[in-house]
Amino acid sequence: MKRILCSQAGLLLLGVLFFVPAVQAQGGDDFFSIGGVVKNAKSKKNLEYVNVSVVGTNIGTITNENGEFVLKISRGLDVREIELSGVGYHNARQAIGASDLSEQAFYLSPRSIELDEIEVLGWKNPVDLVVAAIDRVETNYSPAPNLLTAFYRETIQKGRHYINVSEAVMDVYKSPYKAGATGDRVQILKGRKLLSPNRKDTLAVKLVGGPNAAIFIDVVKNPNVLLDKELLHYYSYTMGETTSIDDRLQYVVNFKPQMLASQPLYEGVYYIDKETLAFTRIEFSLDMRDKELVTKLILKEKPSGLRFTPNELSYTVAYKQQNGKSYLNYIRNEIRFRCDWKRKLFFTHYTIISEMVMTDRTDEKITKITGKNAFSANTSLSEKVMSYYDSNFWGSYNIIEPTESLETAAAKLKRVE
C-alpha cells in the first residue's frame, strides 16, 4: 500500500486514532432529544459552529455546517432551558420540557458593539495585550484535573468525493493548566468507520493530531506553538474590530509573520476576553508562502515518484467560560494538499477535516486514563473500529450532526460495502 505520512512542524506528533473495546452508550433510551437549525434573526441565514448547551450543566454540542444540531439530554436531569451562543451574536435561551423537540428553528440576533462599550486605549500595543493574556493563563483556566467527554469526526475527500469517514466518542483527561500538557491523555470509548471500497481511493495518511488534538492543539496549554513569549517577536500584531462571544466582549488581535524563520510560522487571530483576558478563541493557519519548506516540514514519507504539494493547514481552538474558569470546548483542523505522479498529466486534490466538540465535563472523582488505554499515535481508527451501521449507533452520546453532504456520502458508501 502506498503510504503518505504527514506530520506538523513544531506542533503535533503524528497520529490518527486508537481504539479500545467499545462500551455501551450511556443511559440506553432514557433520554430525550432537542434538535433543529440555528439562524441569523435578521438574514435568516443558517449559522454554523454555534454552541448549544444545557443551562446548569456541562452538556453541550455545536451546530454543523448547515446550522443543524441534535442535543440528547438524560431524563433524570432537572433541566428547563438550552442556551445558544455564537461569535458576534447575543446569546439566546429556549425553554424546554422533558420531551423530544425536532426541526425547531432557533434565532440569534447579531450584536453591534457601541464605541463606548469597550475601551481599547489601554492596549495601544497589541503585543502587551497578548503578553498580559499569557500571564493570566494559570488564573483563567482550570486549576484542577478534568475529565471531558468529546465527539471526534475525521473525513477525507478525494476531489469532491468522500473516501473515508471515521468517528469516535472519547474521554479526554486534562491535568491542571499550570501543569502543561504532558499528563493529558485520550481514550476512545466507541467508534465506527466508513471507507471507500475502491482501491484507487486508498490514501494512508497519518493526520496531524487526530483525537490527540485535544492535547496538542490546546495551544493555551502548549505555549510553544503560538504563545511562547520568546517567539512573539517573529510576528506583527494589529488590533481588530471588537466582537462578542457568549455575550462577553472580546478584544480581537490579528497576527502574521514579520520575518523568515527556519520553520514556517503562523498567521491568524486571537479573541481575548475583555474582562478576564482569557483566550476565548484562536484561529490560525500555517504560512504557505514557502511551499518547499512546508513540504519538508509536514511530509515525512512518500512513494518514489509521487509529488506532494500542500495548499492549506488551518486550525480553530475555542474555550468556554463557566464559573469564572475557561475550559477547552471545540477544535477544528483542516489540511488541503494535492498529489500527482511525475509521468501522469493530472493531479488529485485531497481535503482532510477533523473536528471535535466537548460534550460533557466533570472534575469529581476523576481517574487518570492509564497508559495502556490511552490513544496511541501509531494506530489508526480506520484499522481498528467497526464499520458503519444503524442510525442509533451512538445511543445517548452527543455528537456533531452530519451535514447533508456527509449523510449522502455515507449512504452511497454503505451501499457498496
Secondary structure as GFF3:
##gff-version 3
##sequence-region A 1 417
A	DSSP	beta_strand	3	6	.	.	.	ID=ss1
A	DSSP	beta_strand	31	40	.	.	.	ID=ss2
A	DSSP	beta_strand	51	54	.	.	.	ID=ss3
A	DSSP	beta_strand	60	62	.	.	.	ID=ss4
A	DSSP	beta_strand	68	74	.	.	.	ID=ss5
A	DSSP	beta_strand	81	85	.	.	.	ID=ss6
A	DSSP	beta_strand	92	95	.	.	.	ID=ss7
A	DSSP	beta_strand	101	108	.	.	.	ID=ss8
A	DSSP	three_ten_helix	115	117	.	.	.	ID=ss9
A	DSSP	three_ten_helix	121	123	.	.	.	ID=ss10
A	DSSP	alpha_helix	126	135	.	.	.	ID=ss11
A	DSSP	alpha_helix	137	140	.	.	.	ID=ss12
A	DSSP	beta_strand	146	158	.	.	.	ID=ss13
A	DSSP	beta_strand	161	174	.	.	.	ID=ss14
A	DSSP	three_ten_helix	177	179	.	.	.	ID=ss15
A	DSSP	beta_strand	185	195	.	.	.	ID=ss16
A	DSSP	three_ten_helix	199	201	.	.	.	ID=ss17
A	DSSP	beta_strand	204	206	.	.	.	ID=ss18
A	DSSP	three_ten_helix	210	212	.	.	.	ID=ss19
A	DSSP	alpha_helix	213	216	.	.	.	ID=ss20
A	DSSP	three_ten_helix	229	234	.	.	.	ID=ss21
A	DSSP	beta_strand	235	239	.	.	.	ID=ss22
A	DSSP	beta_strand	243	245	.	.	.	ID=ss23
A	DSSP	beta_strand	248	257	.	.	.	ID=ss24
A	DSSP	beta_strand	266	273	.	.	.	ID=ss25
A	DSSP	beta_strand	279	286	.	.	.	ID=ss26
A	DSSP	alpha_helix	291	298	.	.	.	ID=ss27
A	DSSP	beta_strand	299	301	.	.	.	ID=ss28
A	DSSP	beta_strand	306	322	.	.	.	ID=ss29
A	DSSP	beta_strand	325	341	.	.	.	ID=ss30
A	DSSP	beta_strand	347	362	.	.	.	ID=ss31
A	DSSP	alpha_helix	381	384	.	.	.	ID=ss32
A	DSSP	beta_strand	386	387	.	.	.	ID=ss33
A	DSSP	alpha_helix	404	415	.	.	.	ID=ss34
###
